[in-house]
Amino acid sequence: MLSPDLVSGASLGTATEALSQTVEQILEVVVAANDVLVKKDSFKELADYLERIVPVLRAASKGNIDDSESLKNAIEILNRETKSAKQLMLDCSQRSKVYLLMNCRTIVKRLEGTSKEISRALSLLPLATLDVSSAIIEDFKRLCESMQRAEFRAAKTEEEIMEKIESGIQERNIDRSYANNLLGLIAKQVGISPEGSELKKAIEEFKSEIEDARLRKDQAEAIQMEQIIALLERADAASSPEEKLMKYYSKRNSLGSQPLEPLQSFYCPITRDVMEDPVETSSGQTFERSAIEKWFSDGNALCPLTMTALDTSVLRPNKTLRQSIEEWRDRNTMIMIASLKQKLKSEDEEEVLVTLSELQDLCEKRDQHREWVILEDYIPILIQLLNVRRNREIRKNVLVILCILAKDGDDAKERTKRVGNAIKNIVRSLGRRPEEQKLAVALLLELSKCNSVRDDIGKVQGCILLLVTMLNSDDNQAAIDAQELLANLSFCDQNVVQMAKANYFKHLLQRLSTGSKDVKMKMASSLAEMELTDHNKESLFEGGALGPLLDLVSQEDIDMKMVAVRALRNLSSLPKNGLQMIREGAERPLLDILVHPSFSYSSLREHAAAAIMQLAASTVSEDSGQTPVSFLESDDDIFMLFSLISLTGPDVQKSVIQTFHILCQSRSTTNIKAKLIQSSAMPVLVQLCEHENPSVRANALKLFCCLTEGFDEATFGEHVCQKFIEAVLRIIKSPNDEEEIVSAMGIISNLPEIPQITQLLFDAGALPLIFSFLNNGTRNGPHKNQLIENAVGGICRFTVSTNLEWQKRTAEVGTISVLVQLLETGTTLTRQRAAIALARLSESSSRLSRKLPKGKWLSCFSALPETGCPVHGGICTIASSFCLVEAGALHPLVRILGEPDPGACEAALDALLTLIESDRLQSGSKVLGDENAMQPIIKLLGSPSPRLQEKALNALERIFRLFEFKQKYGAFAQMPLVDLTQRGSRSVKSMAARVLAHLNVLHDQSSYF
């Protein structure tokens, strides 16, 4: 098997150098563990152990440590075992996946041995001499003990596969069904696609490993692999139909045409019949197992032939004789199958019936016989009998055999399709007597499981109508098969149209209400699995599907509940149906299923949770109209449903979280949010943000992000700790799921701007990480805009003017220029948030602007004096003083003032007004005038937003104190100001009047003040 790369005891140099090299080698092994194709959990466990010993080894390599014999031994063992582990990991990242699975026991044995050897090496280290704390030494000792006790085992499924392989080889199991099942298990375990071409490729790769084993002169492994390949080659995927046909005729043509008589040794001396399971007794004689066991149970202890005493406990399988008997039987059966074809062409109907009966017996006996019948090309002959024979019994027998053959695999199904008018002839039997009708629908159902054949069935004229009529059959199985076949045919829109014309849904609902238990199960199961159009879903509900399905949900039978809930889940995906379910109280039985303890280990809860999620989605759909429906209004229901997140598996968790996230988007958003926070949702979601299941984690992040919108610092302050911050940032760093990154970034953006939280983010390196998303122009995913919006929101928290350190770091990474660019290119929300960040930074510009150097006597050779910032008067730069003028932000900010969104307008106005604060009124106003900002500010007096009106009034009240601005813009502002004195609020009227007084339109004693 996999051979370790043993390391010779090379010279280790000094102890410290050797330890340093060992650490590097260990770290290489830790990295290599990520690339293995199998046993990832076991390799990860070893890598975790190794990673935990690195700090102590590093401390040892940096200290003064004696170059003792014990230390040299420890280092040699560590080097040997890490190199061996690395080689094993390399093998497990490059070899065939099937080969690695076959060696799963060897791999885990190697891992366990490596763990124990490394633990032994670590025990040789002189820990007492190291400059590390006693706590670290104790932890190190516990780690060594854990490694010594560690047990690495093959997974349960791997052991089951290996046992099946060993059993198949020992019993010489050559059944294709056994090989197909085994290959399917292997494919699932190692992650291979179940497609035939992929399975064949995997087998071929495994075959190539035999040559490698021979080169290594490992004859035992080569023989074992050949046995495994011989077993797997019986699977359908191992060879194409053409290869099977060639192999079959090559063997059959070598047999002749006459059966052979059995050898005398094939007969059991007791039964006088050819043996099935020959066993040898202690006397050396061979008997049929069942016959000799009965001989012993009857009290006989002597050999039936030699009459010598026997050890009744000794019965050895005579494998050689058994193989000879099987080969003789197979030879004669192959000849017999070939000879029956001519008899089926006889004009004697009795002979044809007898031959069909023999053929059916052969097909039912072994899958090997079915394969030979198919390869002998019996299917066209059988179809021909179906077409020309009027004898009802012949047609029934033919339908039975064709159905048996169709179950053999897709090759048989496709062969049936290729026979001219085959499907048409089978469909014709649907219109005959009930017995033949039942057999025909069973055959068509089996054929429909192959996509290429299914396409042809619905095209036969009259087929759909006959099948719909069969839904009312007195034979329950026939009705069930007809329904399942119709469900298979519903993939095609044209078939669905025909089904609708034949009143399919009416018949289905009738059987759903009045049929037997089995029929109801099948009808509900079809409703659960069919890909229905929205029109079909609506028609089913209008036809009364909800009542019968709710009746089935109330049944005690778990299987009945299951199909009914799955059907409701399918139908409720149409919002109109979901709303009807809510109005009729359908959520109550679904909620009861979720909380019922007896369903705790059933996938029933998963489907119920998914259906509830879809009901929630219907409440925020366009179909909900003006009158909202009442859904999850009870506090008890809300708390109960949310509590399931901590008590259920990932699928239920995901649906419950999605339900609450959807409801947080509904008209009762604030109410639902408040109730969730009251139900201690935050600590649960904080934990789920680190959940190992990606879907649960992503949805928890979305809900947490939603809940952070609009709540105060008291709600979240106690839950947002360093660990949580680090978890959120890890998600943002991960390259896997952009939607998760958007939610994580949204959490950072939405969290209240508590200094402690921002400082945690700052210390954890959040600022450059967030900025990297703004500065990455290559991102063009579906969530690009939302990601940038949230990233700018995250940047905002570092721009508050109360913390100059955060502001400076924000400017240093190049944020300001990017924010100015986003004023032009971003979404409305991005522009609003960018303007807020720029406004905050601009509040610090005045105190950061450097004073101009004092004037000196200038010679004719002196450089021209520096010109100060037109607003701040000193020397301004983007990075040092965050100046809006230097950043070129004024023009895009002024343009935003003319946009319809009040939030963006207000943020842009706030940023511009930082230029006229305090003693900068004169200079700032001039710059605003030069940028044509005055008229847009005056136009804001007519804004529907009272906040914008007040801010514009406050700005104009100051600006119009300046004579030149009063003269230039006063006339333009008069009419909007007068309008505000008429219709504004009391405070707005007073402020508007004060501005008009500046403009000499009103006197200072006006009643408006």
N, C-alpha and C positions, 0 to 999 in steps of 0.2 A: 504494500500500500504506500501511502505518502511517506517518503523517507526523510528524516530530519537531516539538516545540514550541520553535522557535528563540527565543532571548532577545536582545532588543536591548541594546546597550551602555549601560545605564542608569548613572546616577551611582552611584559605589560608596562615597562618603563617605570617611572615613579608612580606611587600610589595615587597622588592627586591628579596626574595627567590621565592615568587609566580610568579613574572614576569619572572624570570629565568626558572622556570618550564613551564610557558606558552610558552616561546620561543622554548623550546625543543619540546613541543607538536605541535606547529605550524610547525616546521621543519619536524616532523614525517608526518604531513598531506601533506606537499609539496612533500615528497618522495612517499607517498602512491598514489598520483595523477598519477604517471607513470604507475600504475598497473591496472587501470580501463579498463573494456572491452567496454564501451559505453560512448558517450558524452565526449570523450577525450579533445576536444577543450574547452568545458565549464569547466571541472575540471582543465585544464591547466590555464585558465583565473583566476580562483579562487586562484590556487597555486601561480601564478605570483603576485597577490595582496598581498597574505600572505608573500611571500618572501621579498617583498619591505618594509613591516612594521617591519621586524625583526631587522634591524640596530637600529631603534629608540627605540624599546622595550629593546634591549640590552643596549643601552646608559642609559635608565631609570633604568634598574636593577643594573647598576654599580654606579649610582649617589646617592646623598642624596635626597630621595623623600619621601614626607609626606605620612603616612599611613592613608589617608583620606577615608571617606565613599564612595566618588566618585570613587576613585581609586579601592577600593574593588569591587564596582559594575562593573567597567570596566573589572577587572580581572576575575570576576565570569562569565560575559557574554562571554569573550574570551575563557575561559576554556570550558564552555558549548557548544559554537558553534564549536570550533575546534574538540572537542570530537564527536560531532554530525556529523561534516563533515568527520572525520576519519571513523566513523561507516558506513556512506553512501558510502565512497570510498571502504571500505571493502566489503560491499554488492555488489557494482558494479564491484568487481573483482572476486566474487565467485558465484554469482547467474547465472541462465540460461540466455543466451544472448537474447533469445526470450522474457523471462519474463522482462528483463531490458528494452527492446524496448517497451513493452506494458506499462511500467511505465515511459516512457521518459518525459511525462509532469510533473509527480510528482517530478522526479529527478531535472529538471531544476527549478521547483518552490522552492524546498528545497535549491538549490544552491543560488538562488536569495535571499531567506530569510536569509541564512547564511551570505551572503555578506553585506546585509543591517544591520544586527544585529552587525556584527563585526565593521562596520563603526560607528555605534552608540556607541559601547564600546570605540572605539579609540577617539571619540570626548570628552569622559569623562577624558582622561588622562591630567594631568597638564603639558602640553608641555613647558610652560614658565619657569618652574623650571629646565628643563633639560639642561645639558651642551652640547648643539648642536647648530650649526649655524642657523641663521634666515632663510637662504636659504633652509636648510634641513627641518625646521619646515613648511615652505610654501609648499614645495614639498609634505610633509606628509599630509597637509590639502587638497591639490588637490587630492591626492590619496584617502582620505576618501570620498571626494565628488564624485569621480568616482565610488567608491564601492557603494555609496548610490544610484547613478543613474543607476548602471549596470542592464541590462535586460538580463536574461538567457532564451533562447527560444529553443523549440524543432526544429530540422532541418526541412526544407520544406518537404523532403522525409519522415521523421518520421511522420509529420502531415498527409501527404497523406495516409500513411499506416493506421494510426489510423482512419481516416475518412472512408477508405474502410472497415475496420473491423466493425466500428459502423454501416455503411450502410448495410453491409452484414447481420449483426445480426438483424437489424431493419426490413429489407426486407425479412428475412428468405431465403437468396440466397443460394441455395444448388447446384448450377452448379459447376461441377468439374473444368471447365475452369477458373471460378472466383477464386476458392480456389487455383488452380495451380499458377495462376498469382499472387495472394496475397502472397503465400508461397515463390515464386521466389523473389518478392520484399523484403520480410523480410530477406531471406537468403543473398541477395546482401547487404542490409543495415547493417547487423550485422557481415558480413564476414564469413558466413557458406558456405561450398562447395555445389554446386547445385546437387551433386550426391544424388540419392534416399536414400541410406543408411544413409548419413549424415543428410539429412532433417528429416528422420524418427527419428533419434537419438535426434535431436533438439526438435521435438514435444514431445517425451517421457520425455525429461528433463523438458520441460515446464509443462507437466502433473504432474510431481512430486512436482511442486510448489503449487498445489492445497492443498495437505495435510498440507503443512507448513502454508498456509493461514487459514486452519481449526483449526490448533493448536493454532494459534494466535486469534482464534475466530473472524476472519474477514470474516463473512458470505457473505457480499456484494462482496468482492474481489473474493471469491471462486466461486460464481455464475457467475460473469463476466468472469472468466477464463474458466469455463465450456462452456460458450457460444462461446468463442473464439476457444476453442479446437474443439467444434462441427463444427464450420465453417472450420477450417483447416483440419479436418479429412476427408473432401470431396476430398482433394488433392490426387493425385496418390501416392505420396511418403509416405502417412500416413499409408498405409497398403499394403501388398504384394498381387499379383494376387491370390494366394491361399486363403488368408484371405478374399478378396473380394468375391471369388467364394463361400466360405462357408457361408458368411453372406447373399449372394444373395439367395442361395437355401434354407437356413433356413427361410427366409421371404417368398419366393415364395411358398414353400410347405405348408405354413400355410394359404394360400389364397383360396385353392380350385381350381376348374377348370372353374367355370361359372362366367361371369361378373355380377356385381350388377347394378340394376337400380338406377338412381340418386334419392336422397330424394327430396320431394316436395320443401323443403326450399332452394335447390340448384338452383332452377329456378328463373330467373328475372321476376317479374310480368309484366314488359313492353315488353321485347323481347321474353318471353316464352322459352329462351335458358338457359342452365347451365351457371352460371356466372363465369367470369375470375377474376374480381376485384370488389368484393362486398363491397358496402359502405352503411352506415346507415344514414338516414336523421333525421332531428329534430323531425319527427313524430314517430321515432322508427322503421320505415319500412326499409327493405334492398332492394337495386336495383343494377344492373350493373352500374359501374361508368359512362361509356360512354353514357348509355341510359338515366340516370337521368340528366346528364349534358346537353344532347340534349333537354330533356324535359324542363329544365330551360331556355335554349337558345331560345326555341320556344315561350317564353313568359308566360309559365305556372308557377304559384307560389303556387299551391295547390298540396297536396300529391295525386298521381295517384290512391291510394287505399282508403284512408280515406277522401280525398277531404278537409283535414284541411290545414290551411295556414302553409307554410314552411319557415324557414329561409334558403334562397338559398345559404348562405355563409357557412353553416354547412354540411359537408360530412365527416363522420368518417369511416375510414377503418374498416371493420368487419373481424378482423384477425382470430378469432376463426372459423368463417364460411369458410373463404378462405382456412385455413389449412385443414378443413374437406373435402372441394371440391378437393383440391390437393391430399389428401390421397386416396380419391375415384378414381380419375383419374389414379393415379399411380398404384393402385391395378388392375384396369381393363386393363391398358396398359400392365402391366406385364403378365397378363393372356393371353391377345391378342397375345403378342410377342411369348409366348410359343406355342400357337395354330397354328401359321402360318407355323411352320416347316413342318408339315405333308402335307400342301397344295403345298409346293415346290417340293414334290416328285410325284405330280400328272402327269399323262401322257397327260393331257389336257394342251397344251402349252398356251392357252389363260388364263386359270386359274393361271398358273405359272407366266405369265406376270402381271396379276392383283395383285397377291400376292407380287411380286417383287416391284411393284409400291407402294403398301401399306407399305412395309418394308422400302422403300427409304424415303417415307414421314415421317415415324416415326424417322428414323435416322437423318433426316435433322432438325427435330423439336427441339430436346433437346439432350444434351450430355448424360443425364441420360439414355435416350432410347438407345443410341449407346452402352453404357456400358452393358445394359441388353441383347442386341442382341449378343454382344461378349461373355458374360457369358453363354448365352443359346447355345453357340457353333455353331453358324450359319456359321462361316467361312468355315469349311470343306464341309458343304452342298453347299455353293455358289461355291466353287472351283470345286466340283463335277459337278455342272450345267455347268460350263465353259468347262469342259472336255467332257461331253457326249452330250450336246445339239448342234444341228446343226442350230437351229434357231438363226439368227444373232441378233435379237432384245433382246432375252434372254441373250445372251453373253454380249451385250452392257449394259443392266441393271445390270447384275452381276458385271461387271467391275466398274460401277459407285458406287454401294453400297460398294464394297471392298475398293475403294479409300476413301469413306467417313469414313469407319471403320478404315482404316490405319492411317488416320489423327488423330484418337482418342488418339494414344499413342504407345509406343514401344511394349506394351503387344499385341496389335492387330497385329502389324507387325510381331512379332515373332510367333504368332499363325498361321499366314498365311504361314510363312516359314516352320513350322512343318508339314503342310499338304503335303503328298507325291505328288511330281511333280507339286506343286502349281506354283512355279516360272516358270517352263518349260511351263506350260499351259498358263500363262499370256504372256510369251515371244512369244508364238505361235501366239497370236493375233497381234503382231507387223507386221506380214507378211500378214495380211488380209486387208480389205478395209479401206480407210482413216479414217472413223468415228470410227471404232473399234480400229484401230491403234492409234489414238489420245488418246482414253480412256485408252488403255493398257500402253502407255508410261507415262501418268499422274500417273497411279497406281504404276508402277515400280519406278518412280521418288520419290513418297511418301515413298515407301518401302525402298528405298536406303538411307533414312535419318537415318535408324537404322543400325549401323555398322555390327551387326551380320547377318542381312539380305542382306546388300549390298555385302557382300563377295560372296554370292551365285549367284547373278544376272549375273555378268560377266562370270561366269563359264558355263552358258547355251550356248551351241554351236549355233553360228549364231547370238547371241544377239547383239554383238558389231557391226557386219556388218549391221544388220537391222537398228540400231540406227544411224550409220554414214549415211546410205542412207536417213534416215528421215531428215537429215539436209537440204536437198533440197526440203522438202515438201512445197507445196503451202500454207498449213495452218501454219501461223506464230507461233501460240501457240504450235503446235506439234513440229515444228523445235526447238523452244526455250526449250521445255521440254526435247527433245532428247539431246540437247546440255548440259543442266544442268545435266542430268543423266550421260552422258559421262564424264563430269567433276567430278562427284561423284565417278565414277568407275576408274578414272585415278590414284587413290591411289595405285593400284596394277600394278607392272611392267609388268606382263603378259598381263593385259588388255591394257596397253599402247602399247605393241608390236602389239597386234591385231588391235588396233586403227590405228597404223602407216601403217600396211599392208592394211587396208581398206581406205587408203588415207584420214584419218580423218583431218589432218591439212590442206590439200588442200581444202577440203570441207568447213572447218571452215573459212579459209581466203577468200574463194569465197563469203560466206554469209556476212562476215565482210565488203566486198566491195560493194556487190550488194543488200543485204537484206533491209528489211524495218527498220525503226528506232528502233522498239522493238527488232528485230532480231540482229541488229548491237550491241545494248546495251548488249544483252545476250552473244553474241560471245566475245565481249570485256571484259565483266564481268568474263567470264570463263577464259580468258587469264590472268586476274588479280588474280584470286583465285586458279587456278590449281597449284598443286605441280609438275612442269615440270622438267624433267631431263635437264642437260646442252645440251645434244644432241637435245632434243626437242626444246629448246630455240633457238639454232643455226639454226635448220631446219625452224622454223617459220620466222626468219629474212631472211634467204636465200630465203624463199618462198614469201617474200614481205610484211611481217606484218607491217613494220615500216610506210610505206606510208599511208595505211588506218587508222592506229592509230593516226598519226599526223593530218590527216584530221578531225578525231573526236575531237582531242584536240582543233582544231580551231573553233569548233561549239560554238554557243551561249548558247546552253543548258548545264546547270551546271552539271546535272546528266551524260550527255554524256561525258563531259570533265572528270568527275571524273573517270568513268570506264576506259577511254582511258589512263589517267595518271597512274592509278593503274596498268594497263596492261603493260605500258612502264616500270614502276618501277619493276615489276616482271621479265620482259624479260631482262632488263638492268643489272640485277644481274650477268649475264654472261659477263665478261670483253670484250669479242670479240664483243658482241652486243653493249655494251656501247661505244666502240670506233667507231663503225659504226654510232651510234646516234650522236656522236660529229662531225664526218666528214660530216654528213648531216644536221648539224645545229639544232639538236633536243633540245639543251639546251636553245635556244632562247625562244620558246613558254613556256617552263617550268619556265624560269626566269620571263617572262611576267606575268604568273599566280601569282608568288610570290609578285610582286610589284603592281598588280592590286588591287585597293581599294575595289572593290565589292566582292573580295574573302577573305576579311580579317577575316570573321567569319566562314569560311568554312574549313572542313578537307581537301579540295582540295589542299590547300597550304601545308599541312603536307605531302601528297603523292608526290607533286611536289618537295619539298625540299629533301625528301628521294631519289627520282629518281636522282636529281642533285648530291647528295652525292655518289650514285653508279657510276655515270658517272666519277666523280673525282677518284674513286677507280680504274676504268679501266685504267686511265692514268699512274698508277704506277704498273700495272700488267705485267706479263710476255708477255701477248699478245700485249703490246704496242710496242714491237720490238725496233729497233734501231732509228726509226724516231718518235720523240715525236709528239703527236697531240696538236693542239692549243686549250686550254680550259681556259676560264676566263682570257684572256690576257688583256682585257680592264680594265683600272683603274676604269672607271665608274661602270663596272659590279662588280668589287671587292668591291668597297666602298658601292655600293647599296646592295649587298648580305650581307655584314657584318653588315650593318645598321639594317637589319631585326632582328638581335639578340635582339635589344632593343625594338622591336615593335611587337613581335609575342609571341605565347605561347610556352610551353616547348618542344613540339614535333618538331616544326620548328626550334627552337633554337638549339636543339640537333643536327639535321641534318646539319644545317649551320656550326656549330662549327666543326663537324666531317669532313665536306667537306674541310674546311681550314686546318685542321690537316693532312688530307690525302695529300693535295697539298703541304704542307710543307715537305713531304717526297719525292716529285717528283724531277726531274732534275732541275726544276726552283725554288728550295727551297729558295735560298737567295732572289730571286726577290719577291716571294710571301711574305716571311717574312718581307722584307723591306716595301712592300706596306701596309701590315697589320699594321705595326707600324706607318706608315705615316697616316693611317686612324684612328688613336687614338684608336687602338684596346686594348691597355694595360689597361686604366681605366675601360673599359667595362668588360674585363676579370677579373680584380681585384674584381669587384662587383659580377660577376657570380660565383667566387670561394666560395661565401657564399650563393649561391642560395639554396632555400628550396627543389627544385627538385633534387634528387640524380643523375639522369642521366645527367641533364644539368651541374650540379656542376662537376661531374667526367670528362666530356668532356672538360669543360672550363679549368680545371686543366691540362689536357693533352696538350691542345693547348698552354696554358701559359707556361708550361714546355718546350714545343718545341721552342717557341719564345725566351726563355731565353738563348738558346744555341748560343753562338758565337757573342753576341752583347755587346757593351761597356756599361760602367757604366752610361753614360749620358742617355741611352735609358730607364733604369729602376729605376734609383735612386729616381726620383720624385714620382714614383708610389708605392714604397715599404715603407710603414709606419708601425708603431707599430700595428695598427689595422689589417693590412693585415698579418703581421707576426703571430699574435695571431690566426687569422683564419686558416692559413696554419698549425700551430702546433695543433690546435684543430682537424683538419682532421687526422693528423698523430696519435693522441692519440685515435681516434675513432676506435672501433673494427670491424666496419661494412664492408668496402669495401677495399680490399687490393690494387686494382688497383688505387683507389683514393690516398691511402697512398703512393704508388710508385710515382705518379705524384707530390704530395706535397713534397715528399723527393727530387724528381728531381729538383723542383723549388729552394729549398734551395741549392742544389748542383750546379746548373747552374748560379744562380745570381752572378753578378760580385762581386769580393771580396773587396767591398768598406768597410772601417773600420766601418762606421756608421751602415751599414746593419748587419755586423757580430756582432757588439755590441748589436744591437736590439735583434738578435737571442740569444746571450749569456745571456742577461738580462732576456729574456723570458723563460729561462731554456731549450733551444733547445739541448744543448750539451749532457746532460745525456739521454734525450729522444731519440736522434739519436743513441747514443751508445747502448741503450737497444735493438735496432734492429740488431746490430752487435753481441751482446752477447746472443741473443736468438737462440739457436741451434735447437729449435723445429719447427721453421717455415719451411714448405715444400710446400708452395702453388706454383701455376704456375708462380708467379711473384717473386719468392724467389731471383733469381740471380740479377734481375734488382733492386730489393729493396736494396740488399746489395751494389750493385754498387753505387746507389744514396746515400746510407747512408755513405759510405766511402767518396764520393765526398763532402757530407755535413760536415763530420769530418775534411776534408782537410782545410776548411776555418778557423778553430780554431787553426791550427798548424803553421801559419805564424810566422817567427822568430822575427818580429817587435813587437809582443805583447806577452811578457813572461807570463802574467797572464792567457791568453787563453791557451798557451802551457801547463802550469802547471796543469790547471784544466783538460785538455785533458788527461794528464798522470795520474792524480789522480784517474780518473774513471776506469782506467785499459785498456785504448785504445791501447797502444803500443803492448802489447802481442797479442791482437786480430789481429792487423794489420799484425804482423809478421806471424801469423797463416794463414791469408788470402793470403799472398804471396805464400803459398803452395797450398791452396785449392780454391782460388777465380777464377772468370773468368778473361780473359785477361784485361778487363777494371778495374776490382776490383784490380788486382795486380798492374796495372799502378798507380791507385789512392792511393793505400796503400803505394807504393814506394815513391810517391810525398810527402805524409804526413810524412813518416819516414825521408825523406831527409830534410824537413823543420825543424823537431824537432832536427835532428842531427846537424843542423847549430848552435844550442845553446849549444851543449854538452860541448864544450871547456870551455866556461865561467861558466858553472854550475858544472863542475867536481871539487870536493873538494880536496884541496891540502892534501898530505900525512902529518901526524904529524911529526915534526922534531925528528931525532933519539936521543935516550937517552942511558945512560949506561945500559946495559942489564945484569941481573944476569942469572944464569943458570936456574932460575925458571920462567923467563919472557916468555910471549907468543911470537910467531914468528911475526916479523914486517909485516904490511899490504903490499900487493903487489898492485902497482898502475895499472891503466888501460893501456894496451899496446899501446893505441892510444893517450889518453889524459893525461896520466902520473899521474893523481890524482885518488881519490876514486869516482867511477862511479856506479850508480844504474839506473835501468830502470825508476823509478818514479822520481828521483831527477835530473838526468842529461840527460835523454832520449838517453842513449848510445846505439848505434847499436850493439856494440860488446856484451855488457851485455844482450841485448834483443835477441841475437841469430839470428839476421837478415841477417848476411853476407852470409851465405850459400844459402838461398833462393834468395837473390838479385843476387848473382853470377850466379845461375842457370837461372834466367830470362834473363841474358845477351845473352844466347844462343837461345832464342825464336825468332820466325820470326816477331812478331809484333814490329814495330819500336817505337811506343809510350811507350809500357811497357819496352822495352830495354833502352830507353832514361831515363825514370824515375828511373829505377834500377841503371843505371850508375851515374845519378846525386846524388843518395843517397850514393853510394860507394865513390864517389869523395869528399864528405864532409869530409872523413877521412884524405885526404892529403892536406887540405886547410892550408894556412899560414905556421906556423912553425911545422906542423904535417906531413910534406912530408916524412921524414925518417921513423917515427914510423908507420904512416898510410900505406905507401907503403909496409913495412914489413908485416903488418897484411893482406893486400891484397894479397901479395905473398903467405903467409901461407894458405890463403883461395882459392888458385888456381884461382885468379881473373885475372891475367895478360894476360894469353892466350886468354880468352874470350874478354878482352878489345882490344887486338891486332886484333882479328878477326873482330871487328866492323869497322876496316879500310876498309873492303870490303863491308860494308853495302850499300844498294841502297839509304839510307837516308843521304843527305849531312850534316844535323844537327848532326847525330850520328858520321859521319866521323870526323867532326870538333871537337866535344867534346872528342872523343877518341884521336885525334891528340894532342889536348891541354893537356890532361892528360899525354900522353906518353912523350910529350916534357918536362914536369916537372920531371916525374919519371926517365927518362933516364939521367937526370943530376946526378943521384946517380950511382956511379961506379958499385956497386954489381948488380944492376938491368940491367944496360947496358950490363954487362958481361953475365948475365944469360938469358936475353930475347931478346937482340939486334938482334941476328941472325934470330930469329923467325919472327921479325918485318920487316926485310930488304926488302923482296920481296913485301909485301903489300904497303910499303912506296914508293918504287921505282915505283910501278904501279900508285900510286896517283900522282907522279910527272909527269906522262905521260898523264893521262886522267882527272885529277881533275880540279876544277875551279882554277882561279889565286891565290886566298887566300889559297886554299887547297894545291896547288903545293908548295907555299912558305913555309907553315907550315911543310909539309912532308919533304921538303929539309932541314929545320932547324933541324928536328929530326934526319935525316940521318947524318947531321953534328955532332950531339951529338955522333952518332955511328961511327964516323970517316969514313963514306962511301963517303961523300962529304966534300970539304974544305969550309971554311967560305966565300970564294970569289966566290962561284958558281953562275952561271947565273940564277939559280932557285930562288935566294933570291930576 
